[in-house]
Amino acid sequence: MNQNENPEVDVSTLLALRQGDDAVQTITDRLRAKDMGPSDHIRTKREVKLFVESGDAKAAEELLKNVRERLTVKQTITEQITQRRGQRVGM
């Protein structure tokens, strides 16, 4: 299983979480926004806020798609950095 995917977070989960107290913080935590780079974290938090205000299922789908892409990019960059560091050590 890809570590970027969080099987417990889907559209219905987001719709339920938006009803709770401090929904923006709860959702950003569940989406692992802090694992992204700083700018992606801010973008995600803004998108979560817009979703919480609208409650639109389509916005939830778009949010999940964007989060998956951002986490994938972050993982790819981290792997590339790790590989480069490993190559330097081996020299």
Secondary structure, 3 states (H helix, E strand, C coil): CCCCCCCCCCHHHHHHHCCCCCHHHHHHHHCCHHHCCHHHHHHHHHHHHHHHHHCCHHHHHHHHHHHHHHHHHHHHHHHHHHHHHHHHHHC
